[in-house]
Amino acid sequence: MAESAQPSPPPLPPRFNQVTTLLAVGTALWIVAAVVAALVRPPDIVLLTCVVGAVLGGVGYSVFAWQRSAARRGSRTAQRGLQ
């Protein structure tokens, strides 16, 4: 039995392809949450969670920027299609 050809999914809208904006906004929200948590209550797991979220957002942005620069300079091992 032959497989029928499946139509390819439509492309994502441009606003969903802006990964740098998403990473920046997400990291900024974690920083704001950390400041609010530090002002409202003594340091505990909530503040630690916010700080870790902000740090991981920064790491994620760094990895994305590194891959994007590698793709722009034409590295063979870089991911393709990064903005």
Backbone atoms as SQL, in Angstrom:
CREATE TABLE atoms (id INTEGER PRIMARY KEY, chain TEXT, resi INTEGER, resn TEXT, atom TEXT, x REAL, y REAL, z REAL);
INSERT INTO atoms VALUES
  (1, 'A', 1, 'MET', 'N', 0.839, -1.168, 0.000),
  (2, 'A', 1, 'MET', 'CA', 0.000, 0.000, 0.000),
  (3, 'A', 1, 'MET', 'C', 0.891, 1.241, 0.000),
  (4, 'A', 2, 'ALA', 'N', 0.726, 2.099, -0.946),
  (5, 'A', 2, 'ALA', 'CA', 1.555, 3.293, -1.066),
  (6, 'A', 2, 'ALA', 'C', 1.015, 4.399, -0.163),
  (7, 'A', 3, 'GLU', 'N', 1.957, 5.145, 0.410),
  (8, 'A', 3, 'GLU', 'CA', 1.560, 6.277, 1.247),
  (9, 'A', 3, 'GLU', 'C', 1.096, 7.421, 0.363),
  (10, 'A', 4, 'SER', 'N', 0.038, 8.070, 0.789),
  (11, 'A', 4, 'SER', 'CA', -0.423, 9.231, 0.029),
  (12, 'A', 4, 'SER', 'C', 0.431, 10.434, 0.413),
  (13, 'A', 5, 'ALA', 'N', 0.609, 11.316, -0.522),
  (14, 'A', 5, 'ALA', 'CA', 1.431, 12.501, -0.279),
  (15, 'A', 5, 'ALA', 'C', 0.675, 13.454, 0.644),
  (16, 'A', 6, 'GLN', 'N', 1.292, 13.770, 1.754),
  (17, 'A', 6, 'GLN', 'CA', 0.695, 14.691, 2.716),
  (18, 'A', 6, 'GLN', 'C', 1.060, 16.117, 2.335),
  (19, 'A', 7, 'PRO', 'N', 0.107, 17.022, 2.367),
  (20, 'A', 7, 'PRO', 'CA', 0.460, 18.418, 2.077),
  (21, 'A', 7, 'PRO', 'C', 1.341, 18.971, 3.190),
  (22, 'A', 8, 'SER', 'N', 2.250, 19.842, 2.821),
  (23, 'A', 8, 'SER', 'CA', 3.128, 20.430, 3.834),
  (24, 'A', 8, 'SER', 'C', 2.349, 21.490, 4.618),
  (25, 'A', 9, 'PRO', 'N', 2.693, 21.660, 5.891),
  (26, 'A', 9, 'PRO', 'CA', 1.974, 22.650, 6.699),
  (27, 'A', 9, 'PRO', 'C', 2.296, 24.070, 6.210),
  (28, 'A', 10, 'PRO', 'N', 1.393, 24.994, 6.449),
  (29, 'A', 10, 'PRO', 'CA', 1.648, 26.366, 6.021),
  (30, 'A', 10, 'PRO', 'C', 2.783, 26.973, 6.851),
  (31, 'A', 11, 'PRO', 'N', 3.474, 27.973, 6.310),
  (32, 'A', 11, 'PRO', 'CA', 4.557, 28.594, 7.078),
  (33, 'A', 11, 'PRO', 'C', 4.006, 29.364, 8.273),
  (34, 'A', 12, 'LEU', 'N', 4.834, 29.488, 9.293),
  (35, 'A', 12, 'LEU', 'CA', 4.440, 30.250, 10.479),
  (36, 'A', 12, 'LEU', 'C', 4.364, 31.741, 10.157),
  (37, 'A', 13, 'PRO', 'N', 3.476, 32.445, 10.828),
  (38, 'A', 13, 'PRO', 'CA', 3.461, 33.898, 10.660),
  (39, 'A', 13, 'PRO', 'C', 4.794, 34.492, 11.132),
  (40, 'A', 14, 'PRO', 'N', 5.217, 35.614, 10.555),
  (41, 'A', 14, 'PRO', 'CA', 6.513, 36.199, 10.907),
  (42, 'A', 14, 'PRO', 'C', 6.683, 36.486, 12.397),
  (43, 'A', 15, 'ARG', 'N', 5.613, 36.851, 13.093),
  (44, 'A', 15, 'ARG', 'CA', 5.759, 37.183, 14.516),
  (45, 'A', 15, 'ARG', 'C', 6.176, 35.980, 15.355),
  (46, 'A', 16, 'PHE', 'N', 5.891, 34.760, 14.887),
  (47, 'A', 16, 'PHE', 'CA', 6.291, 33.565, 15.618),
  (48, 'A', 16, 'PHE', 'C', 7.718, 33.142, 15.283),
  (49, 'A', 17, 'ASN', 'N', 8.340, 33.767, 14.319),
  (50, 'A', 17, 'ASN', 'CA', 9.714, 33.447, 13.949),
  (51, 'A', 17, 'ASN', 'C', 10.732, 34.371, 14.601),
  (52, 'A', 18, 'GLN', 'N', 10.290, 35.321, 15.388),
  (53, 'A', 18, 'GLN', 'CA', 11.189, 36.277, 16.032),
  (54, 'A', 18, 'GLN', 'C', 11.627, 35.734, 17.393),
  (55, 'A', 19, 'VAL', 'N', 12.576, 34.825, 17.359),
  (56, 'A', 19, 'VAL', 'CA', 13.006, 34.141, 18.573),
  (57, 'A', 19, 'VAL', 'C', 13.731, 35.089, 19.519),
  (58, 'A', 20, 'THR', 'N', 14.500, 36.025, 18.993),
  (59, 'A', 20, 'THR', 'CA', 15.236, 36.935, 19.871),
  (60, 'A', 20, 'THR', 'C', 14.293, 37.783, 20.707),
  (61, 'A', 21, 'THR', 'N', 13.184, 38.211, 20.122),
  (62, 'A', 21, 'THR', 'CA', 12.207, 38.985, 20.880),
  (63, 'A', 21, 'THR', 'C', 11.600, 38.131, 21.984),
  (64, 'A', 22, 'LEU', 'N', 11.255, 36.914, 21.667),
  (65, 'A', 22, 'LEU', 'CA', 10.690, 36.009, 22.659),
  (66, 'A', 22, 'LEU', 'C', 11.665, 35.765, 23.805),
  (67, 'A', 23, 'LEU', 'N', 12.916, 35.511, 23.499),
  (68, 'A', 23, 'LEU', 'CA', 13.915, 35.276, 24.539),
  (69, 'A', 23, 'LEU', 'C', 14.134, 36.516, 25.400),
  (70, 'A', 24, 'ALA', 'N', 14.185, 37.685, 24.770),
  (71, 'A', 24, 'ALA', 'CA', 14.398, 38.920, 25.525),
  (72, 'A', 24, 'ALA', 'C', 13.221, 39.215, 26.447),
  (73, 'A', 25, 'VAL', 'N', 12.015, 39.075, 25.937),
  (74, 'A', 25, 'VAL', 'CA', 10.829, 39.347, 26.757),
  (75, 'A', 25, 'VAL', 'C', 10.723, 38.336, 27.896),
  (76, 'A', 26, 'GLY', 'N', 10.937, 37.077, 27.605),
  (77, 'A', 26, 'GLY', 'CA', 10.873, 36.057, 28.649),
  (78, 'A', 26, 'GLY', 'C', 11.899, 36.278, 29.744),
  (79, 'A', 27, 'THR', 'N', 13.124, 36.601, 29.367),
  (80, 'A', 27, 'THR', 'CA', 14.171, 36.857, 30.351),
  (81, 'A', 27, 'THR', 'C', 13.845, 38.104, 31.172),
  (82, 'A', 28, 'ALA', 'N', 13.350, 39.149, 30.515),
  (83, 'A', 28, 'ALA', 'CA', 12.970, 40.371, 31.238),
  (84, 'A', 28, 'ALA', 'C', 11.846, 40.095, 32.238),
  (85, 'A', 29, 'LEU', 'N', 10.892, 39.261, 31.864),
  (86, 'A', 29, 'LEU', 'CA', 9.811, 38.921, 32.791),
  (87, 'A', 29, 'LEU', 'C', 10.330, 38.149, 34.003),
  (88, 'A', 30, 'TRP', 'N', 11.297, 37.260, 33.803),
  (89, 'A', 30, 'TRP', 'CA', 11.897, 36.552, 34.945),
  (90, 'A', 30, 'TRP', 'C', 12.628, 37.530, 35.858),
  (91, 'A', 31, 'ILE', 'N', 13.300, 38.530, 35.277),
  (92, 'A', 31, 'ILE', 'CA', 14.009, 39.522, 36.093),
  (93, 'A', 31, 'ILE', 'C', 13.016, 40.352, 36.897),
  (94, 'A', 32, 'VAL', 'N', 11.937, 40.777, 36.257),
  (95, 'A', 32, 'VAL', 'CA', 10.901, 41.542, 36.965),
  (96, 'A', 32, 'VAL', 'C', 10.307, 40.701, 38.086),
  (97, 'A', 33, 'ALA', 'N', 10.030, 39.435, 37.813),
  (98, 'A', 33, 'ALA', 'CA', 9.486, 38.553, 38.845),
  (99, 'A', 33, 'ALA', 'C', 10.470, 38.378, 40.000),
  (100, 'A', 34, 'ALA', 'N', 11.761, 38.328, 39.709),
  (101, 'A', 34, 'ALA', 'CA', 12.765, 38.196, 40.768),
  (102, 'A', 34, 'ALA', 'C', 12.798, 39.442, 41.640),
  (103, 'A', 35, 'VAL', 'N', 12.701, 40.611, 41.016),
  (104, 'A', 35, 'VAL', 'CA', 12.694, 41.853, 41.793),
  (105, 'A', 35, 'VAL', 'C', 11.455, 41.914, 42.679),
  (106, 'A', 36, 'VAL', 'N', 10.313, 41.574, 42.123),
  (107, 'A', 36, 'VAL', 'CA', 9.075, 41.577, 42.908),
  (108, 'A', 36, 'VAL', 'C', 9.163, 40.571, 44.046),
  (109, 'A', 37, 'ALA', 'N', 9.676, 39.391, 43.777),
  (110, 'A', 37, 'ALA', 'CA', 9.807, 38.366, 44.819),
  (111, 'A', 37, 'ALA', 'C', 10.764, 38.814, 45.911),
  (112, 'A', 38, 'ALA', 'N', 11.826, 39.516, 45.543),
  (113, 'A', 38, 'ALA', 'CA', 12.794, 39.986, 46.538),
  (114, 'A', 38, 'ALA', 'C', 12.200, 41.101, 47.399),
  (115, 'A', 39, 'LEU', 'N', 11.338, 41.922, 46.828),
  (116, 'A', 39, 'LEU', 'CA', 10.734, 43.019, 47.580),
  (117, 'A', 39, 'LEU', 'C', 9.576, 42.564, 48.467),
  (118, 'A', 40, 'VAL', 'N', 8.860, 41.556, 48.040),
  (119, 'A', 40, 'VAL', 'CA', 7.654, 41.144, 48.747),
  (120, 'A', 40, 'VAL', 'C', 7.952, 40.242, 49.943),
  (121, 'A', 41, 'ARG', 'N', 8.894, 39.341, 49.792),
  (122, 'A', 41, 'ARG', 'CA', 9.144, 38.376, 50.848),
  (123, 'A', 41, 'ARG', 'C', 10.631, 38.090, 50.972),
  (124, 'A', 42, 'PRO', 'N', 11.040, 37.499, 52.072),
  (125, 'A', 42, 'PRO', 'CA', 12.462, 37.163, 52.217),
  (126, 'A', 42, 'PRO', 'C', 12.872, 36.115, 51.181),
  (127, 'A', 43, 'PRO', 'N', 14.161, 36.068, 50.858),
  (128, 'A', 43, 'PRO', 'CA', 14.627, 35.116, 49.841),
  (129, 'A', 43, 'PRO', 'C', 14.211, 33.681, 50.170),
  (130, 'A', 44, 'ASP', 'N', 13.617, 33.038, 49.198),
  (131, 'A', 44, 'ASP', 'CA', 13.220, 31.645, 49.335),
  (132, 'A', 44, 'ASP', 'C', 13.211, 31.005, 47.956),
  (133, 'A', 45, 'ILE', 'N', 12.482, 29.928, 47.798),
  (134, 'A', 45, 'ILE', 'CA', 12.480, 29.161, 46.551),
  (135, 'A', 45, 'ILE', 'C', 11.894, 29.961, 45.389),
  (136, 'A', 46, 'VAL', 'N', 10.977, 30.869, 45.668),
  (137, 'A', 46, 'VAL', 'CA', 10.380, 31.677, 44.604),
  (138, 'A', 46, 'VAL', 'C', 11.436, 32.588, 43.982),
  (139, 'A', 47, 'LEU', 'N', 12.208, 33.262, 44.820),
  (140, 'A', 47, 'LEU', 'CA', 13.272, 34.128, 44.311),
  (141, 'A', 47, 'LEU', 'C', 14.316, 33.307, 43.564),
  (142, 'A', 48, 'LEU', 'N', 14.682, 32.166, 44.094),
  (143, 'A', 48, 'LEU', 'CA', 15.665, 31.307, 43.439),
  (144, 'A', 48, 'LEU', 'C', 15.161, 30.848, 42.074),
  (145, 'A', 49, 'THR', 'N', 13.893, 30.497, 42.004),
  (146, 'A', 49, 'THR', 'CA', 13.306, 30.076, 40.732),
  (147, 'A', 49, 'THR', 'C', 13.356, 31.204, 39.706),
  (148, 'A', 50, 'CYS', 'N', 13.051, 32.421, 40.122),
  (149, 'A', 50, 'CYS', 'CA', 13.077, 33.565, 39.211),
  (150, 'A', 50, 'CYS', 'C', 14.492, 33.855, 38.720),
  (151, 'A', 51, 'VAL', 'N', 15.455, 33.783, 39.618),
  (152, 'A', 51, 'VAL', 'CA', 16.844, 34.041, 39.237),
  (153, 'A', 51, 'VAL', 'C', 17.330, 32.970, 38.258),
  (154, 'A', 52, 'VAL', 'N', 17.015, 31.712, 38.540),
  (155, 'A', 52, 'VAL', 'CA', 17.418, 30.626, 37.641),
  (156, 'A', 52, 'VAL', 'C', 16.738, 30.792, 36.283),
  (157, 'A', 53, 'GLY', 'N', 15.473, 31.196, 36.260),
  (158, 'A', 53, 'GLY', 'CA', 14.780, 31.438, 34.999),
  (159, 'A', 53, 'GLY', 'C', 15.451, 32.526, 34.183),
  (160, 'A', 54, 'ALA', 'N', 15.864, 33.606, 34.857),
  (161, 'A', 54, 'ALA', 'CA', 16.547, 34.697, 34.154),
  (162, 'A', 54, 'ALA', 'C', 17.907, 34.244, 33.623),
  (163, 'A', 55, 'VAL', 'N', 18.641, 33.481, 34.423),
  (164, 'A', 55, 'VAL', 'CA', 19.952, 32.986, 33.987),
  (165, 'A', 55, 'VAL', 'C', 19.805, 32.043, 32.793),
  (166, 'A', 56, 'LEU', 'N', 18.834, 31.141, 32.862),
  (167, 'A', 56, 'LEU', 'CA', 18.629, 30.218, 31.739),
  (168, 'A', 56, 'LEU', 'C', 18.166, 30.957, 30.486),
  (169, 'A', 57, 'GLY', 'N', 17.381, 32.006, 30.654),
  (170, 'A', 57, 'GLY', 'CA', 17.006, 32.834, 29.504),
  (171, 'A', 57, 'GLY', 'C', 18.221, 33.481, 28.876),
  (172, 'A', 58, 'GLY', 'N', 19.140, 33.950, 29.702),
  (173, 'A', 58, 'GLY', 'CA', 20.381, 34.526, 29.185),
  (174, 'A', 58, 'GLY', 'C', 21.235, 33.495, 28.472),
  (175, 'A', 59, 'VAL', 'N', 21.298, 32.295, 29.031),
  (176, 'A', 59, 'VAL', 'CA', 22.055, 31.221, 28.379),
  (177, 'A', 59, 'VAL', 'C', 21.404, 30.854, 27.045),
  (178, 'A', 60, 'GLY', 'N', 20.091, 30.768, 27.030),
  (179, 'A', 60, 'GLY', 'CA', 19.376, 30.457, 25.791),
  (180, 'A', 60, 'GLY', 'C', 19.616, 31.509, 24.724),
  (181, 'A', 61, 'TYR', 'N', 19.595, 32.770, 25.121),
  (182, 'A', 61, 'TYR', 'CA', 19.858, 33.840, 24.158),
  (183, 'A', 61, 'TYR', 'C', 21.295, 33.754, 23.647),
  (184, 'A', 62, 'SER', 'N', 22.233, 33.448, 24.529),
  (185, 'A', 62, 'SER', 'CA', 23.638, 33.332, 24.117),
  (186, 'A', 62, 'SER', 'C', 23.828, 32.206, 23.107),
  (187, 'A', 63, 'VAL', 'N', 23.227, 31.056, 23.360),
  (188, 'A', 63, 'VAL', 'CA', 23.343, 29.928, 22.429),
  (189, 'A', 63, 'VAL', 'C', 22.714, 30.287, 21.092),
  (190, 'A', 64, 'PHE', 'N', 21.545, 30.919, 21.121),
  (191, 'A', 64, 'PHE', 'CA', 20.884, 31.306, 19.881),
  (192, 'A', 64, 'PHE', 'C', 21.733, 32.312, 19.107),
  (193, 'A', 65, 'ALA', 'N', 22.298, 33.311, 19.796),
  (194, 'A', 65, 'ALA', 'CA', 23.134, 34.305, 19.129),
  (195, 'A', 65, 'ALA', 'C', 24.391, 33.660, 18.541),
  (196, 'A', 66, 'TRP', 'N', 24.952, 32.704, 19.246),
  (197, 'A', 66, 'TRP', 'CA', 26.143, 31.994, 18.768),
  (198, 'A', 66, 'TRP', 'C', 25.811, 31.212, 17.500),
  (199, 'A', 67, 'GLN', 'N', 24.705, 30.491, 17.497),
  (200, 'A', 67, 'GLN', 'CA', 24.298, 29.740, 16.311),
  (201, 'A', 67, 'GLN', 'C', 23.965, 30.669, 15.143),
  (202, 'A', 68, 'ARG', 'N', 23.317, 31.779, 15.444),
  (203, 'A', 68, 'ARG', 'CA', 22.952, 32.725, 14.383),
  (204, 'A', 68, 'ARG', 'C', 24.202, 33.336, 13.746),
  (205, 'A', 69, 'SER', 'N', 25.188, 33.676, 14.574),
  (206, 'A', 69, 'SER', 'CA', 26.418, 34.245, 13.999),
  (207, 'A', 69, 'SER', 'C', 27.171, 33.196, 13.189),
  (208, 'A', 70, 'ALA', 'N', 27.142, 31.937, 13.622),
  (209, 'A', 70, 'ALA', 'CA', 27.792, 30.871, 12.860),
  (210, 'A', 70, 'ALA', 'C', 27.088, 30.670, 11.518),
  (211, 'A', 71, 'ALA', 'N', 25.764, 30.755, 11.506),
  (212, 'A', 71, 'ALA', 'CA', 25.017, 30.608, 10.255),
  (213, 'A', 71, 'ALA', 'C', 25.299, 31.769, 9.310),
  (214, 'A', 72, 'ARG', 'N', 25.427, 32.956, 9.854),
  (215, 'A', 72, 'ARG', 'CA', 25.690, 34.132, 9.015),
  (216, 'A', 72, 'ARG', 'C', 27.081, 34.103, 8.390),
  (217, 'A', 73, 'ARG', 'N', 28.045, 33.542, 9.120),
  (218, 'A', 73, 'ARG', 'CA', 29.393, 33.502, 8.538),
  (219, 'A', 73, 'ARG', 'C', 29.605, 32.262, 7.679),
  (220, 'A', 74, 'GLY', 'N', 28.578, 31.386, 7.583),
  (221, 'A', 74, 'GLY', 'CA', 28.644, 30.262, 6.666),
  (222, 'A', 74, 'GLY', 'C', 29.251, 28.991, 7.222),
  (223, 'A', 75, 'SER', 'N', 29.257, 28.823, 8.530),
  (224, 'A', 75, 'SER', 'CA', 29.793, 27.609, 9.123),
  (225, 'A', 75, 'SER', 'C', 28.968, 26.400, 8.677),
  (226, 'A', 76, 'ARG', 'N', 29.646, 25.317, 8.336),
  (227, 'A', 76, 'ARG', 'CA', 28.941, 24.131, 7.836),
  (228, 'A', 76, 'ARG', 'C', 28.100, 23.461, 8.919),
  (229, 'A', 77, 'THR', 'N', 28.485, 23.592, 10.181),
  (230, 'A', 77, 'THR', 'CA', 27.771, 22.894, 11.261),
  (231, 'A', 77, 'THR', 'C', 26.685, 23.753, 11.901),
  (232, 'A', 78, 'ALA', 'N', 26.483, 24.949, 11.411),
  (233, 'A', 78, 'ALA', 'CA', 25.474, 25.833, 12.011),
  (234, 'A', 78, 'ALA', 'C', 24.072, 25.461, 11.567),
  (235, 'A', 79, 'GLN', 'N', 23.114, 25.782, 12.410),
  (236, 'A', 79, 'GLN', 'CA', 21.711, 25.565, 12.041),
  (237, 'A', 79, 'GLN', 'C', 21.338, 26.527, 10.948),
  (238, 'A', 80, 'ARG', 'N', 20.432, 26.119, 10.108),
  (239, 'A', 80, 'ARG', 'CA', 19.980, 26.963, 9.011),
  (240, 'A', 80, 'ARG', 'C', 18.622, 27.568, 9.328),
  (241, 'A', 81, 'GLY', 'N', 18.335, 28.708, 8.746),
  (242, 'A', 81, 'GLY', 'CA', 17.039, 29.338, 8.896),
  (243, 'A', 81, 'GLY', 'C', 16.904, 30.214, 10.129),
  (244, 'A', 82, 'LEU', 'N', 17.999, 30.524, 10.798),
  (245, 'A', 82, 'LEU', 'CA', 17.938, 31.418, 11.955),
  (246, 'A', 82, 'LEU', 'C', 17.921, 32.855, 11.489),
  (247, 'A', 83, 'GLN', 'N', 17.143, 33.661, 12.153),
  (248, 'A', 83, 'GLN', 'CA', 17.030, 35.071, 11.751),
  (249, 'A', 83, 'GLN', 'C', 18.099, 35.898, 12.395);
